């Protein structure tokens, strides 16, 4: 390795006409080393590592991933290459991405930077920020339509966040997801902060709805509503939304189940508890700060909101709900019913569009894949199936049945033939052809021999 002074000396002597061998003898260095510095292949003061670059085997994979998605987070790509066997650190990985210049340039992103951001103090245990994240292109197997919904909650002081998938953003799904999020966070803070979502407040005025006011009193929290167009008031949860979208949803497979997707999100949020933080000059982590927050215990049961979802009955008389199937009486196949249950209860009921309750079941654990049948429904379904059978002989599909006379006449009409029975049938009389042949033979015998030879 050449020092900075030696590199300057080598370049000066080279410009004065010295040969590389003469410069190497003058500096007491190897000729190949001097040539590499003169050609710009090596930089003074930086030693070339004798060990192989651990990033090199993964460079092509990173190039392909960033070519497919130029805005893929480096942390997301780092998670992928670690699973593929990369053993280097994150800072080494990002430095290699920059050195190899693998990320394509995006001019619009480069121009949209430099906005001022306010700093808001958040005492420990004071506030939890919540926000809905609408996720596009939901897997078709989930049956949720084009979008999935993720409620994200973040502790403002420590930055710990958790998220829960939901089929809808209505009031019952909001309460269910809220309860699940605060249990994952470890407790209830003193206040909750929301933007102007319609299930929490009236968007125009910011006043709480009566339904959510009851839920807030049940959990014993104060509620703060962000002013319109002031997203920085809940920047902690917005950053958590960004992490969930880029590091989890962006790479989610189409074949993953809802339960597996939720497990992957939980694993990501727990792993991010290890993010480094510094408080009062001491190095700590997000998880350690979150464990020190004074949070109150969560109530034993969630707030008893009434959840109602629409489902279509299968031909087997089953209704799918939360990864299980529940029976209904026969005769409802392909009809739309509603499945309702009170949060915290272990039962559900199925109601027709007319409001008639046709089934009540004990809920199976979500995602268990169970078929919950009522004995009465099974017996009634068997009777309905057996009643549908008949002793009449089965229809014979291989019987020869030529077209009827009416069909033949219609075919003749379509072909443009004259109407009538004679016109619709083609009759071939061979005696007519025999008479014509006999007349021709008789004429040949009456002609002279020369004429017959010419005719032959």
Secondary structure, DSSP 8 states (H G I E B T S, - for coil): ---HHHHHHHHHHHHTT--HHHHHHHHT--HHHHHHHHTTSS-TT----SS--TTGGGHHHHHHHHHH-TT--HHHHHHHHHHTT--S-HHHHHHHHHHHT-S---HHHHHS-----------TTSEEEEEEEEEES--GGG--TTEEEEEEEEETTT--EEEEEES--SHHHHHHHHHHHHHHHTSB-SEEEE-S-TTTB-TTT--B-HHHHHHHHHHT-EEEE--TT-GGGGHHHHHHHHHHHHHTGGG--TT--HHHHHHHHHHHHHHGGG-EEEETTEEEEHHHHHHTS--B---SS----EEEEEEE--TTSEEEETTEEEE--TT-TT-EEEEEEETT-SEEEEE-TTS-EEEEEE---TT---EE--HHHHHHHHHHHHHH---S----SS------HHHHHHHHHHHT--SSHHHHS----HHHHHHHHHHHHHHHHHS-HHHHHHH-
